[in-house]
Amino acid sequence: MGDRLNVTYITLGGFVEVDKYRYIYFLIMFTVYILIICSNATIVSLIWIHQNLHEPMYIFIAALSLNSVLLSTNIYPKLFIDVLSEKQIISYSACLFQYFIYYSLAGAEFLLLSAMACDRYVSICKPLQYPTIMRKTTVSILLLLAWLLPALHVVVAVALGRKKKPCNFSLKGIFCNSSVLKFHCPSSRVVSIYALVVLLYVALVPVLFILFTYTKIFIISYRSSRDVRKKASQTCLPHLLVLISFSCLCAYDVIIAKLESDVPKTARLIMTLQMVLYHPLFNPIIYGLKMKEISKHLKRLFCQVKQG
């Protein structure tokens, strides 16, 4: 029975003194999860309800908020179970599934930000062609590709890993990230190389594209009128802030996986929690405060609640 459990289950050893701080962990995580759901749902609802927000830029923002909710829902319910359980374990199949969802949605975040950069470039640099280029069909295709392409790439990595039996049954984390690739003995070079290719294709290439696009936008807007510069700063700055935030957190994720044994347990836990606590709340805060139209509708909503 013990051998069968060892084969079937992976131990999650990333929590620090979970027996002592069990209810503190749960209270913080549950509060943050509710805030993530409510804040992102508010942004999506505002964009859905108000006709003047039915534009490509706001549709991509709604997609990002939905992506944050899905990413959080992939992780938080299992965290709740773990902090309230005597043992923090997950089946190998469930671990691979969590890994697949996590990196598919993380890749989708980069591609959605790339689609937003493309939208801003056309809007600011080619305003006369904007209605022709950014049609509903174009937006739908970009959204579909943003979620589909990363999933197709990650599922291949999962399939390659699934073929090999794990010989390591302990994960130095609180959920299944890229460390699952180290479960196999010997370590699969094919899986590692493919994972690196996916990382470059789904993360690095979109980041370079976004930086190149925004550089061109700022160069063109600097040479244009004051109104164009104002429009560029108001609409592009929030996207850049979200990109920088998410890129840094993804870099943390890669570093933690590579330096797993060299990072102190407490530091590793804090860095891991940044990904699940901080970023999903960062999107609605930035877009709610920095995007003029969304901010306007948010203020009206809060005024109606107070009056009610």
GIHU-V633081 format. One record per residue. N is the residue number from 0. RES is the residue in one small letter. OMEGA is omega in whole degrees, -180 to 180 (* if undefined). D_CENTER is the distance of its C-alpha to the mean C-alpha in Angstrom with 1 decimal. Layout:
n->{N,N}
res->{RES,RES}
omega->{OMEGA,OMEGA}
d_center->{D_CENTER,D_CENTER}
This chain:
n->{0,1,2,3,4,5,6,7,8,9,10,11,12,13,14,15,16,17,18,19,20,21,22,23,24,25,26,27,28,29,30,31,32,33,34,35,36,37,38,39,40,41,42,43,44,45,46,47,48,49,50,51,52,53,54,55,56,57,58,59,60,61,62,63,64,65,66,67,68,69,70,71,72,73,74,75,76,77,78,79,80,81,82,83,84,85,86,87,88,89,90,91,92,93,94,95,96,97,98,99,100,101,102,103,104,105,106,107,108,109,110,111,112,113,114,115,116,117,118,119,120,121,122,123,124,125,126,127,128,129,130,131,132,133,134,135,136,137,138,139,140,141,142,143,144,145,146,147,148,149,150,151,152,153,154,155,156,157,158,159,160,161,162,163,164,165,166,167,168,169,170,171,172,173,174,175,176,177,178,179,180,181,182,183,184,185,186,187,188,189,190,191,192,193,194,195,196,197,198,199,200,201,202,203,204,205,206,207,208,209,210,211,212,213,214,215,216,217,218,219,220,221,222,223,224,225,226,227,228,229,230,231,232,233,234,235,236,237,238,239,240,241,242,243,244,245,246,247,248,249,250,251,252,253,254,255,256,257,258,259,260,261,262,263,264,265,266,267,268,269,270,271,272,273,274,275,276,277,278,279,280,281,282,283,284,285,286,287,288,289,290,291,292,293,294,295,296,297,298,299,300,301,302,303,304,305,306,307}
res->{m,g,d,r,l,n,v,t,y,i,t,l,g,g,f,v,e,v,d,k,y,r,y,i,y,f,l,i,m,f,t,v,y,i,l,i,i,c,s,n,a,t,i,v,s,l,i,w,i,h,q,n,l,h,e,p,m,y,i,f,i,a,a,l,s,l,n,s,v,l,l,s,t,n,i,y,p,k,l,f,i,d,v,l,s,e,k,q,i,i,s,y,s,a,c,l,f,q,y,f,i,y,y,s,l,a,g,a,e,f,l,l,l,s,a,m,a,c,d,r,y,v,s,i,c,k,p,l,q,y,p,t,i,m,r,k,t,t,v,s,i,l,l,l,l,a,w,l,l,p,a,l,h,v,v,v,a,v,a,l,g,r,k,k,k,p,c,n,f,s,l,k,g,i,f,c,n,s,s,v,l,k,f,h,c,p,s,s,r,v,v,s,i,y,a,l,v,v,l,l,y,v,a,l,v,p,v,l,f,i,l,f,t,y,t,k,i,f,i,i,s,y,r,s,s,r,d,v,r,k,k,a,s,q,t,c,l,p,h,l,l,v,l,i,s,f,s,c,l,c,a,y,d,v,i,i,a,k,l,e,s,d,v,p,k,t,a,r,l,i,m,t,l,q,m,v,l,y,h,p,l,f,n,p,i,i,y,g,l,k,m,k,e,i,s,k,h,l,k,r,l,f,c,q,v,k,q,g}
omega->{-180,179,-179,178,180,-180,-172,-170,176,178,178,-174,-175,-179,178,178,-177,179,-177,-174,-175,-174,174,175,-176,-178,-180,-177,180,179,-179,-180,178,178,179,-179,-175,-177,180,178,177,179,-180,-178,179,-179,180,-173,-170,-175,-177,176,178,178,-177,-177,-178,176,176,177,177,178,177,179,177,179,178,179,180,179,-180,-179,175,-172,-169,-179,177,177,178,-180,-176,-176,179,-178,177,179,178,-177,176,178,-178,179,179,179,178,179,178,176,-180,-179,-177,-176,173,-179,176,176,178,179,179,-178,175,177,176,178,178,178,177,179,-180,179,-180,-177,-174,-174,179,-173,-178,-179,-174,-179,-179,-176,-174,177,180,180,180,180,180,179,179,178,180,-179,-179,180,-174,-175,178,-180,180,179,-177,-178,177,178,178,-180,178,179,-178,-178,-179,178,179,175,177,-174,179,-180,-179,-179,180,171,-172,176,-175,176,179,179,-180,-179,-171,178,-6,-180,-177,180,-180,-180,-179,180,179,178,178,178,178,179,179,-174,-173,-177,-173,-180,176,179,178,177,-179,-180,178,-179,-178,175,178,179,-177,177,-179,-179,177,-180,-176,-177,-180,180,179,178,179,179,-180,-178,-178,-175,-176,-177,178,179,180,178,178,179,-179,180,-176,179,178,-180,176,176,175,-177,180,-179,179,-180,-178,-176,-172,-175,-175,-178,177,-174,-179,180,179,179,-180,-180,179,-180,178,-176,-174,-179,-166,-171,180,176,-176,-179,-178,179,-179,-178,178,-177,-171,180,-170,-176,179,178,180,180,177,179,177,180,-180,177,179,179,179,-180,180,*}
d_center->{38.0,36.5,36.1,34.4,31.9,31.2,30.6,28.4,26.3,24.0,24.4,21.4,23.1,20.4,21.6,24.3,27.4,25.8,29.3,30.2,27.1,26.1,26.4,24.9,21.7,21.7,22.6,19.9,17.1,18.7,19.1,15.5,14.4,17.0,16.1,12.5,14.1,16.9,15.4,12.9,15.8,18.1,16.3,16.2,19.8,21.1,20.0,21.4,24.7,25.7,27.1,26.7,22.9,23.2,22.4,19.9,18.1,17.7,16.8,13.8,12.9,13.5,11.3,8.3,9.5,10.1,6.8,5.8,9.1,8.9,6.2,8.5,11.5,11.0,11.5,13.6,16.7,17.3,17.1,19.7,21.9,21.8,22.8,25.6,26.8,29.4,27.6,23.9,23.8,21.9,23.5,22.8,22.0,19.5,17.9,17.6,16.2,13.5,12.8,12.9,10.5,7.9,8.3,9.0,5.9,4.1,7.4,7.5,5.3,8.0,10.6,10.2,10.7,13.5,15.0,15.1,16.8,19.2,19.9,20.7,22.9,24.9,25.3,26.6,28.3,29.6,30.0,33.0,31.1,28.0,29.2,30.3,27.1,24.3,25.9,24.4,24.7,22.8,19.9,19.9,20.0,17.1,14.9,16.4,15.9,12.2,11.6,14.8,15.0,12.1,13.4,16.8,16.2,14.6,17.3,19.9,18.8,18.9,22.3,23.6,22.7,24.2,27.5,28.0,29.0,27.3,29.6,27.4,26.5,24.9,21.3,20.9,17.7,16.7,14.5,14.6,12.8,14.5,17.6,18.6,20.0,22.6,24.1,26.5,29.9,30.6,27.2,26.6,26.7,25.8,22.5,21.7,22.6,20.7,17.5,18.2,18.9,15.7,13.9,16.2,16.0,12.3,11.2,14.5,16.3,13.9,13.8,17.6,18.0,16.2,18.4,21.4,21.0,20.7,23.5,25.7,24.9,25.9,29.0,30.1,29.5,31.4,34.4,34.2,35.3,34.0,32.4,30.3,29.2,28.4,26.4,24.4,23.7,22.8,20.3,18.9,18.5,15.7,13.6,14.6,13.8,10.2,10.2,12.2,10.2,6.9,9.6,11.6,9.2,8.7,12.4,13.1,11.6,14.0,16.8,16.8,17.1,19.9,21.7,21.4,25.1,25.5,23.1,24.7,23.3,22.8,21.0,18.7,17.9,17.3,14.9,13.0,13.0,11.5,8.0,8.8,11.2,10.7,7.5,7.2,10.9,10.8,9.8,12.8,15.0,14.8,15.3,17.8,19.8,19.7,19.9,23.6,23.9,21.1,22.6,26.0,25.1,23.5,26.7,28.8,27.0,27.5,31.1,31.7,30.5,32.8,35.7,35.2}
